[in-house]
Amino acid sequence: MSDVATKELIVLQSPKRSNGALHYESGPQWGDSSPPLIDFVAIIAAVRRQARPVIIGVCIGMGLGLAYYFAKTPQYSAGTQLLLDSKSKVNDQVAVSALSELGLDSGAVDSQVEVLKSQNIANSVLDKVGLDRVLDDDNVQSLVALAISGVKSGIRSIKDAIIPKKPHSAAEIEAARREDALRYLGGNMALRRVGRTYVIELTFASTQADKAAQIANAYTQAYLDDQFAANFEATRRATDWLLLRIQELRQKALDTDLAVQKFRSEKGLITMANGSLVNEQQLGEINSQLVLARSDVARAEAQYERIQSIIDSGEMDAAVSEALNNPIIVELRNKATAASKTEAELTAKLGPTHYQVLRLRGDIAQYRRLIFSELGRIAESYRSDRDIARAREKALESQLNARVGVAEVTNKDRVTLRELEREADTYKNLYETTLQRYQESLQKQSFPVSEARVISAAVEPSLPAAPKLVLSLVLGAVVGFIGGAAVGSVRELRDLGFRSASQIRDLLHLDCIGVMPKVSPRQLALVPPLSSTGRGQVTGSPIMRYATNHILSPFAETLRSAKVTVDFSVGDKVPKIIAVASVLPDEGKSTISKNLASILAQLGARTILIDADLRHHGLSTDIAPDAELGLVDILAGGASAASVMMMEPATGLGFIPAGANAGNAHTSNLLSSAAMGNLLAELGSKVDYIVVDLPPLGPVVEVRAAAKFFDGVLFVVEWGSTSRDLVVDAFEANPQVYEKCFGVVLNKVDTNRLHFYTSRVPQDGLHKKYAAYYG
């Protein structure tokens, strides 16, 4: 969309005020840009903008770290390592748990660390090293530390002189020195567990290398001695307790054993060698015999019933084992078989009625009768065996029933006997176990052991452990970086002004006409002074003449861009009335008004500049300090424009100052009066451009009413100074000005830092290259 189309869209939006805010029926609202949730490009740009405080903070932090390195007294650190042996660890409550073994876990190792930190160990170290040795003055101190120590001593001396100390006894002094020594030991000793092992590393720091190694080794030795003493004391207490326990258990075991024997004799419970009672053994034997008898009865009945079934059926061919083993039956069966064979042969030769055949048949029948007679005799013997087995079974059952009645009474006594035996066995086992533990305790008491041993003794360090130069610099740099980042964050949050053209387009929905670079004093020194000025001529400081003297500079190019924007927006209308306004004073609108008008006049256009800032009239004070008449005299006093008009000889620019009495007149309605419209109409018939320097929008209410006389407003915003919210509020309060706004000029821009604020529109930060091109 072109600039004209964009401008027409904004003008046609019909601003309306509701509840103190400006709304539009269509189109965008104030600040309606929708940035991404996380704009990484903007974050990187912010980091680049605030790199200077971060770098300064890092440098300051490294300087402080270096100062700390030289000011800190060197500290030597000596270390030793202890290994806790879990196999020899004995529970301290051995009297209660009967010296049960306890392996070392994480909690046990941490407990030993606390033991090393205890006051008992520290007191042992004091006894080994000596109180004077622990409290002697460190002989290796930096000059800064010595100076600080001297200052502290001086302060204490002054304090003691003003407030005398209460005299103390020798015992109190010695106790205080011992407390100081204990604090010194605790503050300089460090303990840590090496990984998840049973190794404890102990380090001690001091300004004396030999002292650090001596105290570290004294700590390990004191710990080992404490462990020896603790184990010996625990073993002694356990031995004393076990001795009493043994005597008690011996008597209990004797009493329970006597109770078992007495109960057996009273109840007649005779025990066999295998531990069972006599009645129980007899009952078992009878039961076994009864099982065998019942098996014999079943077998005899089966044999008898089988042979009886053969006899009843008359089947000679049926065989039983007794028949096969009987020689008589075997012989008779053989004869019967031979006779049957002969009978069959003769029947085939002589016929079934032959006398020999009939005789053989009679023999076969006789053999059959003899066989069944023999089987009957065997059946009688089977029946006799069955009867005998049944009689034996009944006798055994009678004996079993008799014994069961006796066993029921015995079993009741057996339950009581077993309970007495279990109690006796329990006391016997406890007595034997305790006696064994007692013997072990006597052995341990005669040779106590410790669960710790030294695996690495402390040696005198050759180099100081602290301070370290690299670490001091790194920590200082980190602290400085954090501080610089905090300062940068605060600066970034407090930066509420316009910094780039994209901010103007996104927030105000106006075009950024150009960026007006800040002119340095060195550049102003290159502006040649005016040779001579006559009465009625415009003078001005170098900044007011900068554009006409540097026509190829970015400064002048921005003004020419403003001219093109005005021409493109207004079209062929003559004259073109351009108002220049800003929100706050001292944003540079008067400078831009003068230079824009001079550029227009220098390009050959008939141009008049009017200072309409009747309350401050800084433009008139700068370029026409001697003017007596001005715009106030024309609008309120009836003076003619020609009588107050001043000229700039170099460009032919006409200038109407505010007037010497502008600040004292009632100017509240002059800009919006009909006289102002008549003046612009009169001047417009003679010129091509009229540039009006308006007062700030904030304090002057008549600016919005005077907007009807202008073709458009060129709005000036100071780069990084004017608050964005303030500009939005000003446009909401002056919708007529916003409707006629050509665009915004960013003034007093630091082009060396502009590229830090142009993350989304990179071409905004190319002013350095453009400046080289202009040059």
Buried (B, 14 or more C-beta within 10 A) or exposed (E): EEBEEBBEBBEEBEBEEEEEEBBBEEEBEBEEEEEEEEEEEBEEBBBBBBEBBBBBBBBBBBBBBBEBBEBBBBBBBBBBBBBBEBEBBBBBEBBEEBBEEBEBEEEBBEEBBEBBEEEEBBBBBBEBBBBEBBEEEBEBBBEBBEEBBEEEEEEEEEEEEEEEEEEEEEEEEEEEBBEEBBEBBEEBBEBEBEEEEBBBBBBBBBBBBEBBBBBBBBBBBBBBBBBBBBBBEBBBBBBEBBBEBBEBBBEBBBEBBEBBEEBBEEBEBEEEEEEEBEBBEBBEEBBEBBEEBBEBBEEBBEBBEBBBEBBEEEEBEBEBEBBEEBEEBEEBBEBBEBBBEBBEEBBEEEEEEEEEBEEBBEBBEBBBEBBBEBBEEBBEEBBEBBEEBBEBBEEBBEBBEEBEEEBEEBEEBBEEBEEBBEBBBBBBEBBEEBBEBBEBBEEBBEEBBBBBBBEBBBBEBEEBBBBEEEEBBBBBBBBBBBBBBEBBBEBEEEBEBBBBBBBBBBBBBBBBBBBBBBBEEEBBEEBEEBEEEEEEBBBBEBBBBBBBBBBEBBBBBBBBBBBEBBBEBBEEEEBBBBBBBBBBBEBBBBBBBBBBBBBBBBBEBBBBBBBBBBBBBBBBBBBBEEBEBBBBBBBBEEBEBEEBBBBBEBBBBBBBBBBBBBEEBEBEBBBBBEBBEEBBEEBBEEBBBBBBBBBBBBEBEBBBBBBEBBBBBBBBBBBBBBBBEBBBBBBBBBBBBBBBBBBBBBBBBBBEBBBBBBBBBEEBBBBEEBBEEBE
